[in-house]
Amino acid sequence: GKYGEYPEFAAFVSSRLAASMRLRDRQKAMQILDLAQQALGRLQGPCKDLVQSYIQRNRAIHEAMHTRWEAAEVGFRQSVQTMPLNATARYLVGLARLEANDHRGAEQLFRESLNIDPDFKAPYVNLGVACLRQGKYDEAVEASACGLARHPQTPHASYNLALACFALACIPGGDTEGLRARALEGLNAAREARVQAQLWTDEDD
């Protein structure tokens, strides 16, 4: 093939193609992932591990899209094992834990993902969710505020921040008025960011 001298790169390109088409043709996407896996063959080394981790992650995403979260988690954990510094795979394990209502485990994994990649937006949002579900409202505020500092137009983070502030405002002895004002500000920001997101057009791609 065109990239015959670079089998790892050929496998990665094929995997990317599979990922791009999984919504419109899941069966064909999985077949392409099989071919990518075959292209790796008996290769060894870090380049293979990078591609292998990506393939494992995409197979697991296929399971998650069918709401088979237990199987998806197995694949995501395999991806992390192959490439421990894979922030996305580690985040996705956390998402699987969140689906299993293991909020504490999910929180830990989201924090690990952010330690690897502090600019990764999604873990901030779901870290906020995990903290909210545990009643850790101060930590939910912190996670959401940190996410918004890096990604200001993130409606889910603004919404999580608002929920946490409202919860804290209901606790006697706190700054009720200030927390309610911050919560309202968060809700308005979430609404505004969501409206702006809906204005995205094909020309913006």
Accessible surface in RSA format (square Angstrom, percent):
REM  Atomic radii and reference values for relative SASA: ProtOr
REM  Chains: A
REM  Algorithm: Lee & Richards
REM  Probe-radius: 1.40
REM  Slices: 20
REM RES _ NUM      All-atoms   Total-Side   Main-Chain    Non-polar    All polar
REM                ABS   REL    ABS   REL    ABS   REL    ABS   REL    ABS   REL
RES GLY A   1   109.48 135.0   0.00   N/A 109.48 135.0  47.44 130.2  62.04 139.0
RES LYS A   2   182.43  89.0 137.03  84.1  45.40 108.1  97.74  88.0  84.69  90.2
RES TYR A   3    74.15  34.6  70.65  40.2   3.49   9.1  43.62  32.8  30.53  37.6
RES GLY A   4    54.50  67.2   0.00   N/A  54.50  67.2  31.69  87.0  22.81  51.1
RES GLU A   5   150.43  86.4 121.94  92.3  28.49  67.8  54.66 105.7  95.77  78.2
RES TYR A   6   136.39  63.7 135.00  76.8   1.39   3.6  95.72  71.9  40.67  50.1
RES PRO A   7    37.49  27.3  35.42  32.3   2.07   7.5  37.49  31.0   0.00   0.0
RES GLU A   8    41.15  23.6  41.15  31.1   0.00   0.0   8.52  16.5  32.63  26.6
RES PHE A   9    99.35  49.7  93.99  58.2   5.36  13.9  97.98  59.4   1.36   3.9
RES ALA A  10    26.13  24.0  24.12  37.2   2.01   4.6  25.15  35.4   0.98   2.6
RES ALA A  11     0.26   0.2   0.00   0.0   0.26   0.6   0.26   0.4   0.00   0.0
RES PHE A  12    74.56  37.3  74.56  46.2   0.00   0.0  74.56  45.2   0.00   0.0
RES VAL A  13    58.96  38.8  57.26  51.8   1.70   4.1  58.09  50.5   0.87   2.4
RES SER A  14    35.19  29.7  32.71  43.7   2.48   5.7   4.71  10.0  30.48  42.7
RES SER A  15     0.00   0.0   0.00   0.0   0.00   0.0   0.00   0.0   0.00   0.0
RES ARG A  16   136.67  57.4 132.11  67.3   4.56  10.8  22.10  30.2 114.56  69.4
RES LEU A  17    92.00  51.2  86.50  61.9   5.50  13.8  91.26  64.1   0.74   2.0
RES ALA A  18     1.30   1.2   0.50   0.8   0.80   1.8   0.97   1.4   0.33   0.9
RES ALA A  19    21.72  20.0  11.53  17.8  10.19  23.2  13.09  18.4   8.63  22.9
RES SER A  20    73.26  61.9  42.96  57.3  30.29  69.8  49.65 105.7  23.61  33.1
RES MET A  21    15.69   8.1  15.61  10.3   0.08   0.2  15.69  13.3   0.00   0.0
RES ARG A  22    58.02  24.4  57.99  29.6   0.03   0.1   8.73  11.9  49.30  29.9
RES LEU A  23   148.61  82.8 122.08  87.3  26.54  66.7 122.19  85.8  26.42  71.1
RES ARG A  24   174.75  73.4 135.31  69.0  39.43  93.9  72.42  99.0 102.33  62.0
RES ASP A  25    56.13  39.3  50.72  50.5   5.41  12.8  15.02  35.3  41.11  41.0
RES ARG A  26    81.87  34.4  76.83  39.2   5.04  12.0  24.83  33.9  57.04  34.6
RES GLN A  27   132.59  74.1 123.26  90.1   9.33  22.2  43.67  93.0  88.92  67.4
RES LYS A  28   105.00  51.2 103.98  63.8   1.03   2.4  48.53  43.7  56.47  60.2
RES ALA A  29     3.08   2.8   3.08   4.7   0.00   0.0   3.08   4.3   0.00   0.0
RES MET A  30    39.69  20.6  39.69  26.3   0.00   0.0  37.69  32.0   2.01   2.7
RES GLN A  31    93.82  52.5  91.88  67.1   1.94   4.6  34.39  73.2  59.44  45.1
RES ILE A  32    20.27  11.5  20.27  15.1   0.00   0.0  20.27  14.6   0.00   0.0
RES LEU A  33     4.65   2.6   4.65   3.3   0.00   0.0   4.65   3.3   0.00   0.0
RES ASP A  34    60.24  42.2  58.36  58.1   1.88   4.5  17.86  42.0  42.38  42.3
RES LEU A  35   109.85  61.2 104.56  74.8   5.29  13.3 104.95  73.7   4.89  13.2
RES ALA A  36     1.05   1.0   0.00   0.0   1.05   2.4   1.03   1.4   0.03   0.1
RES GLN A  37    57.94  32.4  54.91  40.1   3.02   7.2  32.37  68.9  25.56  19.4
RES GLN A  38   128.61  71.9 105.84  77.4  22.77  54.2  48.19 102.6  80.42  61.0
RES ALA A  39    44.58  41.0  21.58  33.3  23.00  52.3  34.97  49.2   9.61  25.4
RES LEU A  40     0.00   0.0   0.00   0.0   0.00   0.0   0.00   0.0   0.00   0.0
RES GLY A  41    45.25  55.8   0.00   N/A  45.25  55.8  31.09  85.3  14.16  31.7
RES ARG A  42   229.72  96.5 206.79 105.4  22.93  54.6  82.16 112.3 147.56  89.4
RES LEU A  43    54.73  30.5  50.89  36.4   3.84   9.7  54.50  38.3   0.23   0.6
RES GLN A  44   152.56  85.3 127.07  92.9  25.49  60.7  56.85 121.0  95.71  72.6
RES GLY A  45    30.39  37.5   0.00   N/A  30.39  37.5  23.25  63.8   7.15  16.0
RES PRO A  46   105.78  77.1 102.15  93.1   3.63  13.2 104.59  86.4   1.19   7.4
RES CYS A  47    71.82  54.3  70.33  78.4   1.49   3.5   9.94  25.2  61.88  66.7
RES LYS A  48    33.50  16.3  33.41  20.5   0.08   0.2  10.83   9.7  22.67  24.1
RES ASP A  49    62.06  43.5  62.06  61.8   0.00   0.0   7.71  18.2  54.35  54.2
RES LEU A  50    92.24  51.4  86.34  61.8   5.90  14.8  86.61  60.8   5.63  15.2
RES VAL A  51    10.18   6.7   9.66   8.7   0.52   1.3  10.18   8.8   0.00   0.0
RES GLN A  52    27.35  15.3  27.35  20.0   0.00   0.0  13.00  27.7  14.35  10.9
RES SER A  53     0.12   0.1   0.12   0.2   0.00   0.0   0.12   0.3   0.00   0.0
RES TYR A  54    21.55  10.1  21.19  12.1   0.36   0.9  17.02  12.8   4.53   5.6
RES ILE A  55     0.32   0.2   0.32   0.2   0.00   0.0   0.32   0.2   0.00   0.0
RES GLN A  56    32.15  18.0  30.36  22.2   1.79   4.3   8.85  18.8  23.30  17.7
RES ARG A  57    41.66  17.5  41.66  21.2   0.00   0.0   0.00   0.0  41.66  25.2
RES ASN A  58     6.29   4.3   4.15   4.0   2.13   5.1   1.62   3.9   4.67   4.5
RES ARG A  59    69.63  29.2  68.95  35.1   0.68   1.6  39.65  54.2  29.99  18.2
RES ALA A  60     2.02   1.9   0.00   0.0   2.02   4.6   1.91   2.7   0.11   0.3
RES ILE A  61    30.30  17.2  30.30  22.6   0.00   0.0  30.30  21.8   0.00   0.0
RES HIS A  62    25.50  13.9  25.45  17.7   0.04   0.1   9.59   9.9  15.91  18.5
RES GLU A  63    41.85  24.0  41.85  31.7   0.00   0.0   9.26  17.9  32.59  26.6
RES ALA A  64    15.87  14.6   9.77  15.1   6.10  13.9  10.03  14.1   5.84  15.5
RES MET A  65    51.39  26.6  25.17  16.7  26.22  62.4  31.55  26.8  19.85  26.3
RES HIS A  66    66.44  36.3  48.53  33.7  17.91  45.8  33.65  34.7  32.79  38.2
RES THR A  67   107.57  76.5  89.58  90.8  17.99  42.9  65.01  87.3  42.57  64.3
RES ARG A  68   109.80  46.1 102.45  52.2   7.35  17.5  59.76  81.7  50.04  30.3
RES TRP A  69    57.86  23.2  53.80  26.0   4.06   9.5  47.84  25.5  10.03  16.3
RES GLU A  70   154.07  88.5 147.18 111.3   6.89  16.4  63.92 123.6  90.15  73.6
RES ALA A  71    47.24  43.4  33.00  50.9  14.24  32.4  39.33  55.4   7.91  21.0
RES ALA A  72     0.00   0.0   0.00   0.0   0.00   0.0   0.00   0.0   0.00   0.0
RES GLU A  73    21.48  12.3  21.48  16.2   0.00   0.0   7.15  13.8  14.33  11.7
RES VAL A  74    87.78  57.8  85.29  77.2   2.49   6.0  87.39  75.9   0.39   1.0
RES GLY A  75    10.19  12.6   0.00   N/A  10.19  12.6   9.82  27.0   0.37   0.8
RES PHE A  76     0.84   0.4   0.84   0.5   0.00   0.0   0.84   0.5   0.00   0.0
RES ARG A  77   113.15  47.5 108.19  55.2   4.96  11.8  47.32  64.7  65.83  39.9
RES GLN A  78    84.33  47.2  82.49  60.3   1.84   4.4  20.25  43.1  64.08  48.6
RES SER A  79     0.00   0.0   0.00   0.0   0.00   0.0   0.00   0.0   0.00   0.0
RES VAL A  80    23.30  15.3  22.88  20.7   0.42   1.0  22.88  19.9   0.42   1.1
RES GLN A  81   150.29  84.0 127.81  93.4  22.48  53.5  46.61  99.2 103.68  78.6
RES THR A  82    35.59  25.3  17.10  17.3  18.49  44.1  15.28  20.5  20.31  30.7
RES MET A  83    55.29  28.6  53.90  35.7   1.38   3.3  50.76  43.2   4.53   6.0
RES PRO A  84    77.74  56.7  77.72  70.8   0.03   0.1  77.72  64.2   0.03   0.2
RES LEU A  85   128.02  71.3 119.82  85.7   8.20  20.6 119.82  84.1   8.20  22.1
RES ASN A  86     9.68   6.7   7.49   7.2   2.19   5.3   3.24   7.8   6.44   6.2
RES ALA A  87    11.28  10.4   7.44  11.5   3.84   8.7   7.44  10.5   3.84  10.2
RES THR A  88    46.53  33.1  45.71  46.3   0.81   1.9  19.18  25.8  27.34  41.3
RES ALA A  89     0.00   0.0   0.00   0.0   0.00   0.0   0.00   0.0   0.00   0.0
RES ARG A  90    42.84  18.0  42.84  21.8   0.00   0.0   2.33   3.2  40.51  24.6
RES TYR A  91    18.47   8.6  18.47  10.5   0.00   0.0   9.21   6.9   9.26  11.4
RES LEU A  92    22.07  12.3  22.07  15.8   0.00   0.0  22.07  15.5   0.00   0.0
RES VAL A  93     1.39   0.9   1.39   1.3   0.00   0.0   1.39   1.2   0.00   0.0
RES GLY A  94     0.00   0.0   0.00   N/A   0.00   0.0   0.00   0.0   0.00   0.0
RES LEU A  95    38.72  21.6  38.71  27.7   0.01   0.0  38.71  27.2   0.01   0.0
RES ALA A  96     1.78   1.6   0.26   0.4   1.52   3.5   0.26   0.4   1.52   4.0
RES ARG A  97    59.53  25.0  59.53  30.3   0.00   0.0   7.55  10.3  51.98  31.5
RES LEU A  98    12.51   7.0  11.46   8.2   1.05   2.6  11.53   8.1   0.98   2.6
RES GLU A  99    99.80  57.3  72.62  54.9  27.18  64.7   8.53  16.5  91.28  74.5
RES ALA A 100    55.62  51.1  23.94  36.9  31.68  72.1  35.05  49.4  20.57  54.5
RES ASN A 101   108.22  74.6  89.99  87.0  18.23  43.9  19.90  47.9  88.33  85.4
RES ASP A 102    46.03  32.2  40.13  39.9   5.90  14.0  16.20  38.1  29.83  29.7
RES HIS A 103    39.27  21.5  35.92  25.0   3.36   8.6  24.41  25.2  14.87  17.3
RES ARG A 104   189.55  79.6 186.05  94.8   3.50   8.3  56.21  76.8 133.34  80.8
RES GLY A 105    20.38  25.1   0.00   N/A  20.38  25.1  19.33  53.0   1.05   2.3
RES ALA A 106     0.00   0.0   0.00   0.0   0.00   0.0   0.00   0.0   0.00   0.0
RES GLU A 107    13.11   7.5  13.11   9.9   0.00   0.0   4.49   8.7   8.62   7.0
RES GLN A 108    97.44  54.5  96.78  70.7   0.66   1.6  36.49  77.7  60.95  46.2
RES LEU A 109    22.43  12.5  22.43  16.0   0.00   0.0  22.43  15.8   0.00   0.0
RES PHE A 110     0.00   0.0   0.00   0.0   0.00   0.0   0.00   0.0   0.00   0.0
RES ARG A 111    82.03  34.4  79.57  40.6   2.45   5.8  36.58  50.0  45.44  27.5
RES GLU A 112    47.45  27.2  45.78  34.6   1.67   4.0  20.34  39.3  27.11  22.1
RES SER A 113     0.00   0.0   0.00   0.0   0.00   0.0   0.00   0.0   0.00   0.0
RES LEU A 114    19.59  10.9  16.71  12.0   2.88   7.2  16.93  11.9   2.66   7.2
RES ASN A 115   124.65  86.0  94.08  90.9  30.57  73.6  26.83  64.6  97.82  94.6
RES ILE A 116    57.77  32.9  28.76  21.4  29.01  69.9  34.54  24.9  23.23  63.0
RES ASP A 117    55.48  38.9  54.19  53.9   1.29   3.1  11.18  26.3  44.30  44.2
RES PRO A 118    59.15  43.1  58.85  53.6   0.30   1.1  59.15  48.8   0.00   0.0
RES ASP A 119    85.35  59.8  77.51  77.1   7.84  18.5  24.34  57.3  61.01  60.8
RES PHE A 120    41.62  20.8  37.47  23.2   4.14  10.8  41.62  25.2   0.00   0.0
RES LYS A 121    92.58  45.2  90.17  55.3   2.41   5.7  45.41  40.9  47.17  50.2
RES ALA A 122    30.50  28.0  25.43  39.2   5.07  11.5  29.86  42.0   0.64   1.7
RES PRO A 123     0.00   0.0   0.00   0.0   0.00   0.0   0.00   0.0   0.00   0.0
RES TYR A 124    17.79   8.3  17.68  10.1   0.11   0.3   8.82   6.6   8.98  11.1
RES VAL A 125    22.32  14.7  22.06  20.0   0.26   0.6  22.32  19.4   0.00   0.0
RES ASN A 126    24.83  17.1  24.83  24.0   0.00   0.0   0.00   0.0  24.83  24.0
RES LEU A 127     5.86   3.3   5.86   4.2   0.00   0.0   5.86   4.1   0.00   0.0
RES GLY A 128     0.00   0.0   0.00   N/A   0.00   0.0   0.00   0.0   0.00   0.0
RES VAL A 129    31.57  20.8  31.50  28.5   0.07   0.2  31.57  27.4   0.00   0.0
RES ALA A 130     0.00   0.0   0.00   0.0   0.00   0.0   0.00   0.0   0.00   0.0
RES CYS A 131     0.00   0.0   0.00   0.0   0.00   0.0   0.00   0.0   0.00   0.0
RES LEU A 132    28.94  16.1  19.62  14.0   9.32  23.4  19.78  13.9   9.16  24.7
RES ARG A 133   130.80  54.9  95.08  48.5  35.72  85.0  34.66  47.4  96.13  58.3
RES GLN A 134    57.13  31.9  22.18  16.2  34.95  83.2  23.09  49.2  34.03  25.8
RES GLY A 135    37.97  46.8   0.00   N/A  37.97  46.8  15.95  43.8  22.02  49.3
RES LYS A 136    70.94  34.6  62.84  38.6   8.10  19.3  47.66  42.9  23.28  24.8
RES TYR A 137    67.63  31.6  64.88  36.9   2.75   7.1  26.61  20.0  41.02  50.6
RES ASP A 138   101.09  70.8  93.83  93.4   7.26  17.2  32.47  76.4  68.62  68.4
RES GLU A 139    62.17  35.7  60.59  45.8   1.58   3.8  22.83  44.2  39.33  32.1
RES ALA A 140     0.00   0.0   0.00   0.0   0.00   0.0   0.00   0.0   0.00   0.0
RES VAL A 141    17.49  11.5  17.49  15.8   0.00   0.0  17.49  15.2   0.00   0.0
RES GLU A 142   107.05  61.5 101.72  77.0   5.34  12.7  36.42  70.4  70.64  57.7
RES ALA A 143     6.33   5.8   1.10   1.7   5.23  11.9   6.10   8.6   0.23   0.6
RES SER A 144     0.47   0.4   0.35   0.5   0.12   0.3   0.12   0.3   0.35   0.5
RES ALA A 145    35.12  32.3  27.69  42.7   7.43  16.9  30.16  42.5   4.96  13.1
RES CYS A 146    58.99  44.6  53.62  59.8   5.37  12.6  13.39  33.9  45.60  49.2
RES GLY A 147     2.62   3.2   0.00   N/A   2.62   3.2   2.29   6.3   0.33   0.7
RES LEU A 148    30.82  17.2  26.59  19.0   4.23  10.6  26.87  18.9   3.95  10.6
RES ALA A 149    84.52  77.7  44.64  68.9  39.87  90.7  57.31  80.7  27.21  72.1
RES ARG A 150   116.74  49.0  90.27  46.0  26.47  63.0  22.16  30.3  94.58  57.3
RES HIS A 151    46.11  25.2  42.08  29.3   4.03  10.3  31.81  32.8  14.30  16.6
RES PRO A 152    91.88  67.0  78.26  71.3  13.62  49.5  79.82  65.9  12.06  75.0
RES GLN A 153   113.44  63.4  98.45  71.9  14.99  35.7  51.88 110.4  61.55  46.7
RES THR A 154     8.52   6.1   7.93   8.0   0.59   1.4   8.38  11.3   0.14   0.2
RES PRO A 155    28.52  20.8  27.99  25.5   0.54   2.0  28.29  23.4   0.23   1.5
RES HIS A 156   121.36  66.3 119.97  83.4   1.39   3.6  78.01  80.4  43.35  50.4
RES ALA A 157     0.88   0.8   0.81   1.3   0.07   0.1   0.88   1.2   0.00   0.0
RES SER A 158     4.10   3.5   4.10   5.5   0.00   0.0   0.51   1.1   3.59   5.0
RES TYR A 159   106.90  49.9 106.90  60.8   0.00   0.0  68.82  51.7  38.08  46.9
RES ASN A 160     8.00   5.5   8.00   7.7   0.00   0.0   0.00   0.0   8.00   7.7
RES LEU A 161    16.46   9.2  16.46  11.8   0.00   0.0  16.46  11.6   0.00   0.0
RES ALA A 162     0.00   0.0   0.00   0.0   0.00   0.0   0.00   0.0   0.00   0.0
RES LEU A 163    69.76  38.8  64.98  46.5   4.77  12.0  65.50  46.0   4.26  11.5
RES ALA A 164     0.00   0.0   0.00   0.0   0.00   0.0   0.00   0.0   0.00   0.0
RES CYS A 165     0.01   0.0   0.01   0.0   0.00   0.0   0.00   0.0   0.01   0.0
RES PHE A 166    74.32  37.2  74.08  45.9   0.24   0.6  74.24  45.0   0.08   0.2
RES ALA A 167    25.60  23.5  14.05  21.7  11.55  26.3  22.26  31.3   3.34   8.9
RES LEU A 168    26.75  14.9  24.61  17.6   2.14   5.4  24.61  17.3   2.14   5.7
RES ALA A 169     6.44   5.9   0.92   1.4   5.52  12.6   1.37   1.9   5.07  13.4
RES CYS A 170   102.95  77.9  73.09  81.5  29.85  70.2  32.16  81.5  70.79  76.3
RES ILE A 171    86.46  49.2  85.09  63.4   1.36   3.3  86.19  62.1   0.27   0.7
RES PRO A 172   126.11  91.9  99.04  90.3  27.07  98.4 110.01  90.8  16.10 100.1
RES GLY A 173    89.35 110.2   0.00   N/A  89.35 110.2  43.50 119.4  45.85 102.7
RES GLY A 174    43.16  53.2   0.00   N/A  43.16  53.2  25.58  70.2  17.59  39.4
RES ASP A 175    98.10  68.7  84.25  83.9  13.85  32.8  40.33  94.9  57.78  57.6
RES THR A 176    45.24  32.2  42.62  43.2   2.62   6.2  28.36  38.1  16.88  25.5
RES GLU A 177   146.60  84.2 139.44 105.5   7.16  17.0  56.39 109.1  90.20  73.6
RES GLY A 178    30.18  37.2   0.00   N/A  30.18  37.2  23.91  65.6   6.27  14.0
RES LEU A 179    33.37  18.6  32.65  23.4   0.72   1.8  33.08  23.2   0.29   0.8
RES ARG A 180   136.82  57.4 134.72  68.7   2.10   5.0  31.92  43.6 104.90  63.6
RES ALA A 181    61.47  56.5  48.93  75.5  12.54  28.5  56.15  79.1   5.32  14.1
RES ARG A 182    97.66  41.0  94.76  48.3   2.90   6.9  31.57  43.1  66.09  40.1
RES ALA A 183     0.00   0.0   0.00   0.0   0.00   0.0   0.00   0.0   0.00   0.0
RES LEU A 184   101.76  56.7 101.76  72.8   0.00   0.0 101.76  71.5   0.00   0.0
RES GLU A 185   119.85  68.8 113.83  86.1   6.02  14.3  43.74  84.6  76.11  62.1
RES GLY A 186     4.09   5.0   0.00   N/A   4.09   5.0   3.91  10.7   0.18   0.4
RES LEU A 187    53.52  29.8  50.04  35.8   3.48   8.7  50.04  35.1   3.48   9.4
RES ASN A 188    69.55  48.0  65.35  63.1   4.21  10.1  25.62  61.7  43.94  42.5
RES ALA A 189    44.82  41.2  34.27  52.9  10.55  24.0  42.14  59.3   2.68   7.1
RES ALA A 190    11.08  10.2  10.10  15.6   0.99   2.2  10.42  14.7   0.66   1.8
RES ARG A 191   163.46  68.6 156.90  80.0   6.56  15.6  60.00  82.0 103.46  62.7
RES GLU A 192    93.91  53.9  92.80  70.2   1.11   2.6  37.27  72.1  56.64  46.2
RES ALA A 193     7.45   6.9   3.72   5.7   3.73   8.5   3.96   5.6   3.50   9.3
RES ARG A 194   144.47  60.7 144.22  73.5   0.24   0.6  41.29  56.4 103.17  62.5
RES VAL A 195    69.48  45.7  69.39  62.8   0.09   0.2  69.39  60.3   0.09   0.2
RES GLN A 196    83.98  47.0  74.07  54.1   9.91  23.6  28.48  60.6  55.49  42.1
RES ALA A 197    62.15  57.1  43.21  66.7  18.93  43.1  52.22  73.5   9.93  26.3
RES GLN A 198   113.57  63.5  80.78  59.0  32.79  78.1  42.58  90.6  70.99  53.8
RES LEU A 199   125.27  69.8 111.51  79.8  13.75  34.6 115.68  81.2   9.59  25.8
RES TRP A 200   160.71  64.5 137.58  66.6  23.12  54.3 136.57  72.8  24.14  39.2
RES THR A 201    67.76  48.2  60.08  60.9   7.68  18.3  61.74  82.9   6.02   9.1
RES ASP A 202   123.16  86.3 109.76 109.2  13.40  31.7  30.41  71.6  92.75  92.5
RES GLU A 203   151.48  87.0 117.97  89.2  33.51  79.8  72.49 140.2  79.00  64.5
RES ASP A 204    72.71  50.9  47.83  47.6  24.87  58.8   9.04  21.3  63.67  63.5
RES ASP A 205   139.17  97.5  77.09  76.7  62.08 146.8  62.63 147.4  76.55  76.3
END  Absolute sums over single chains surface
CHAIN  1 A    11929.0      10111.2       1817.8       6481.5       5447.5
END  Absolute sums over all chains
TOTAL         11929.0      10111.2       1817.8       6481.5       5447.5
